[in-house]
Amino acid sequence: MSTPKQLTIKKPEIDKCHQLQDVRDHIDELDEQIIPLLCERIQYIVQAAQFKENPADTRRFGRIEAIVTRAKAYASAMGVNEDYIESVYRHLIDESIRQEKNKWLEINAQNDGKIS
């Protein structure tokens, strides 16, 4: 297992919005950055399925708690409510596990049909 990276925190400057459309435009711009990163993240997660021995290995509670703890520390350093980030990350992790488990089942269903 690799050593955890030190958090590098750079608080973004948040523009003061003067109308609702300004807020919406900023959110849309952020979504354009977040969505590709989430797509990249899930592609790595489903790759992990090939390294797991069984479907239960897709849910490692120690790993989950380490990810959530790191996300909450990042949120705290950014001055954002930790509960918000924890909620988002727990949902993200649950969905990631579901997709990884499905990939594991797909890989192993294919392997079951092969003769060694």
C-alpha positions as CSV (number, residue, x, y, z in Angstrom):
1,M,0.0,0.0,0.0
2,S,1.3,3.4,-0.9
3,T,1.9,6.2,1.6
4,P,-1.0,8.8,1.7
5,K,-0.2,12.0,-0.1
6,Q,-0.1,15.2,1.8
7,L,-3.1,17.4,1.0
8,T,-2.3,20.4,-1.1
9,I,-5.1,23.0,-0.5
10,K,-5.7,26.0,-2.7
11,K,-8.9,27.8,-1.8
12,P,-10.5,29.1,-4.9
13,E,-11.6,32.7,-5.1
14,I,-15.4,32.7,-5.3
15,D,-16.9,35.5,-7.3
16,K,-19.7,37.5,-5.7
17,C,-22.8,36.9,-7.8
18,H,-25.3,39.7,-8.2
19,Q,-28.1,37.6,-9.8
20,L,-29.3,34.0,-10.0
21,Q,-28.1,33.5,-13.5
22,D,-24.5,34.3,-12.4
23,V,-24.8,31.6,-9.8
24,R,-26.1,29.1,-12.4
25,D,-23.4,30.0,-14.9
26,H,-20.7,29.3,-12.3
27,I,-22.3,26.0,-11.3
28,D,-22.5,25.0,-15.0
29,E,-18.8,25.9,-15.4
30,L,-17.9,23.8,-12.4
31,D,-20.0,20.8,-13.6
32,E,-18.0,21.0,-16.9
33,Q,-14.9,20.3,-14.8
34,I,-16.4,17.8,-12.2
35,I,-18.1,15.5,-14.7
36,P,-15.1,14.5,-16.7
37,L,-13.2,13.9,-13.4
38,L,-15.9,11.7,-12.1
39,C,-15.9,9.8,-15.5
40,E,-12.2,9.3,-15.2
41,R,-12.5,8.2,-11.5
42,I,-15.1,5.5,-12.3
43,Q,-13.0,4.1,-15.1
44,Y,-10.1,3.5,-12.6
45,I,-12.5,2.0,-10.1
46,V,-13.9,-0.6,-12.5
47,Q,-10.4,-1.5,-13.5
48,A,-9.8,-2.5,-9.8
49,A,-12.3,-5.3,-10.2
50,Q,-9.8,-7.4,-12.1
51,F,-7.5,-7.4,-9.0
52,K,-10.2,-8.6,-6.5
53,E,-10.5,-12.2,-5.5
54,N,-14.2,-12.1,-4.8
55,P,-17.1,-9.6,-5.0
56,A,-16.9,-8.9,-1.2
57,D,-13.5,-7.4,-1.8
58,T,-15.1,-4.5,-3.7
59,R,-16.2,-3.1,-0.3
60,R,-13.3,-2.5,2.0
61,F,-14.5,-0.6,5.1
62,G,-11.0,0.5,6.1
63,R,-10.5,2.0,2.6
64,I,-13.9,3.6,2.6
65,E,-13.3,5.3,5.9
66,A,-9.8,6.5,4.8
67,I,-11.3,8.1,1.7
68,V,-14.1,9.8,3.7
69,T,-11.7,11.0,6.4
70,R,-9.4,12.5,3.7
71,A,-12.3,14.2,2.0
72,K,-13.6,15.6,5.2
73,A,-10.1,17.0,6.1
74,Y,-10.0,18.6,2.7
75,A,-13.4,20.1,3.2
76,S,-12.5,21.4,6.6
77,A,-9.3,23.0,5.2
78,M,-11.4,24.6,2.5
79,G,-13.9,26.0,5.1
80,V,-16.8,23.8,3.7
81,N,-19.2,21.8,5.9
82,E,-17.6,18.3,6.4
83,D,-21.1,16.7,6.6
84,Y,-21.9,17.9,3.0
85,I,-18.6,16.4,1.7
86,E,-19.1,13.2,3.7
87,S,-22.6,12.7,2.3
88,V,-21.5,13.3,-1.3
89,Y,-18.5,11.0,-0.9
90,R,-20.5,8.2,0.7
91,H,-22.9,8.2,-2.2
92,L,-20.1,8.4,-4.7
93,I,-18.4,5.4,-3.0
94,D,-21.6,3.4,-2.8
95,E,-22.2,3.9,-6.5
96,S,-18.6,3.1,-7.3
97,I,-18.7,-0.1,-5.4
98,R,-21.9,-1.1,-7.2
99,Q,-20.2,-0.6,-10.6
100,E,-17.0,-2.3,-9.5
101,K,-18.9,-5.3,-8.2
102,N,-20.9,-5.5,-11.5
103,K,-17.6,-5.4,-13.4
104,W,-16.2,-8.2,-11.1
105,L,-19.3,-10.3,-11.8
106,E,-19.0,-9.7,-15.6
107,I,-15.3,-10.6,-15.6
108,N,-15.8,-13.7,-13.6
109,A,-18.8,-14.8,-15.5
110,Q,-16.7,-14.7,-18.6
111,N,-13.9,-16.6,-16.9
112,D,-16.3,-19.3,-15.6
113,G,-17.0,-20.3,-19.2
114,K,-13.4,-20.8,-20.1
115,I,-11.5,-24.1,-19.7
116,S,-8.2,-23.8,-17.9
